[in-house]
Amino acid sequence: MNWDNEASCQSVDPEVFFPERQGDHATMATTICRGCPVRMQCLEFALNARLDYGIWGGLTEHERRSLRRSRQRKARREAVAAAASTTTVQLHAPKAQPVGAGVA
């Protein structure tokens, strides 16, 4: 079963989700999406497919771009943190042994 078969928008005019101008139908579309049982699947589909037009998962083009950038920044921070945690950095020089120490 595909997630889109369960979408609340199935019986709604697609024009509502693909308005000529950003604000034309955005409120109506986001209201429909808010109660949709597959809203998150729809949003992830749009983000993964990099769909830049229309209302998907209750978010406008601008909101999806912002979310995508936020996720990319988070992924970069996590990658840097992971790299830093696997890199051993020696902050202090090892203590010098006294001359002749360990010689028997």
C-alpha positions as CSV (number, residue, x, y, z in Angstrom):
1,M,0.0,0.0,0.0
2,N,1.3,3.5,-0.9
3,W,1.1,6.2,1.6
4,D,-0.5,8.6,-0.9
5,N,-3.6,6.3,-1.1
6,E,-4.3,7.3,2.5
7,A,-3.7,11.0,2.0
8,S,-6.5,13.5,3.0
9,C,-5.9,15.4,-0.2
10,Q,-7.1,12.6,-2.5
11,S,-10.5,14.2,-3.0
12,V,-9.3,17.8,-3.1
13,D,-8.6,19.9,-6.2
14,P,-4.8,19.8,-6.7
15,E,-4.9,23.5,-7.4
16,V,-5.3,24.0,-3.7
17,F,-1.8,22.5,-3.2
18,F,-0.2,24.1,-6.2
19,P,-1.3,27.7,-6.1
20,E,-0.2,30.4,-8.5
21,R,1.0,32.5,-5.7
22,Q,2.4,31.4,-2.3
23,G,-0.5,32.7,-0.1
24,D,-3.4,31.8,-2.4
25,H,-4.4,28.5,-1.0
26,A,-1.7,27.8,1.5
27,T,-3.9,28.2,4.5
28,M,-6.5,25.8,3.1
29,A,-3.9,23.3,2.1
30,T,-2.0,23.3,5.4
31,T,-5.4,22.9,7.2
32,I,-6.1,19.8,5.2
33,C,-2.6,18.5,5.8
34,R,-2.7,19.1,9.5
35,G,-5.2,16.3,10.0
36,C,-3.7,13.9,7.4
37,P,-2.7,10.5,8.6
38,V,0.3,10.3,6.2
39,R,1.5,13.9,6.6
40,M,5.0,12.9,7.7
41,Q,5.4,10.4,4.8
42,C,4.3,13.1,2.4
43,L,6.7,15.6,3.8
44,E,9.6,13.2,3.7
45,F,8.8,12.3,0.1
46,A,8.9,15.9,-0.9
47,L,12.2,16.5,1.0
48,N,13.9,13.5,-0.4
49,A,12.6,14.2,-4.0
50,R,13.6,17.9,-3.5
51,L,10.2,19.1,-4.7
52,D,10.3,22.8,-4.8
53,Y,6.8,23.6,-5.7
54,G,3.5,23.2,-3.9
55,I,2.4,22.3,-0.4
56,W,3.6,18.9,0.7
57,G,3.3,17.5,4.2
58,G,1.7,20.8,5.3
59,L,4.8,22.9,4.4
60,T,5.3,25.5,1.7
61,E,8.3,25.6,-0.6
62,H,10.0,28.1,1.7
63,E,9.3,26.1,4.8
64,R,10.7,22.9,3.2
65,R,13.8,24.7,2.0
66,S,14.4,26.0,5.5
67,L,13.8,22.6,7.0
68,R,16.2,21.0,4.5
69,R,18.9,23.5,5.3
70,S,18.4,23.0,9.0
71,R,18.7,19.2,8.6
72,Q,21.9,19.7,6.6
73,R,23.5,22.0,9.2
74,K,22.6,19.4,11.9
75,A,24.1,16.6,9.9
76,R,27.3,18.6,9.4
77,R,27.5,19.4,13.2
78,E,27.0,15.7,14.0
79,A,29.6,14.6,11.5
80,V,32.2,17.1,13.0
81,A,31.3,15.9,16.5
82,A,31.7,12.3,15.5
83,A,35.0,12.9,13.9
84,A,36.2,14.9,16.9
85,S,35.2,12.1,19.3
86,T,37.2,9.5,17.3
87,T,40.3,11.6,17.1
88,T,42.6,11.4,20.0
89,V,44.3,14.6,20.7
90,Q,47.3,14.7,23.1
91,L,47.1,17.9,25.0
92,H,50.1,17.4,27.2
93,A,53.5,16.2,26.3
94,P,54.5,13.0,28.1
95,K,56.5,13.4,31.2
96,A,60.2,13.1,30.7
97,Q,61.9,10.2,32.4
98,P,64.9,11.1,34.5
99,V,68.2,10.4,32.9
100,G,69.3,6.9,33.7
101,A,65.8,5.9,34.9
102,G,64.9,2.3,34.1
103,V,68.6,1.4,33.5
104,A,69.8,-1.5,35.6
